[in-house]
Amino acid sequence: DQQVKQNSPSLSVQEGRISILNCDYTNSMFDYFLWYKKYPAEGPTFLISISSIKDKNEDGRFTVFLNKSAKHLSLHIVPSQPGDSAVYFCAASVETGANNLFFGTGTRLTVIP
Amino acid sequence: DAGVIQSPRHEVTEMGQEVTLRCKPISGHNSLFWYRQTMMRGLELLIYFNNNVPIDDSGMPEDRFSAKMPNASFSTLKIQPSEPRDSAVYFCASMGWWPNYGYTFGSGTRLTVV
């Protein structure tokens, strides 16, 4: 059973516009969330994270929003750049620092120049 | 630091053959994970080790899969016998203690079983 879901397998956005990637989860015990970015032929790399005590975390062009009541988080990229084209994975854990991360199926973002 | 090193990068084998995937974690990282990436299930955890000890192998799909970590710098994932449905990209990741939370992934091994 998939506890972390990314229902959009792909997303295309024009360069300079905002990219919004969504993620839903079912386990109310999750309290730490991460986004990973993956380029072809490479392993996923950590992008940004958020603890459940926050509803927003910002790092440069990347912002993650968390809505605990809806069990939903999103990643905003503003402005989008062609180099952002990659597969983005959402992940969650039951406790901060816990070993086991649960990943979504990924969303392939294409930023069109 | 060379990061997490996986070998081989690509493996093509015939159904029924034994396949061994290898991983060298980042020095000092005490947790190691094996993941499999498929289109349908995304990144699914197969097994993870803490301090070389297997903690959770509930994700290992069948008895055909086995994993070992004989020391802190090396782990293997073995499939015997391999089947076409095992074709996927297999990732190894390692993690250190907080505040270095978050995985560092290797580049993966693309396995094709024909």
Interface residues (C-beta under 8 A of the other chain):
Chain A: Q2 Q6 Y32 L34 Y36 A41 E42 G43 P44 T45 F46 S49 F89 A91 T96 G97 N99 N100 L101 F102 F103 G104 T105 G106
Chain B: V4 S31 F33 Y35 M39 M40 R41 G42 L43 E44 L45 Y48 N50 I55 D56 F91 A93 M95 W97 W98 Y101 G102 Y103 T104 F105 G106 S107 G108
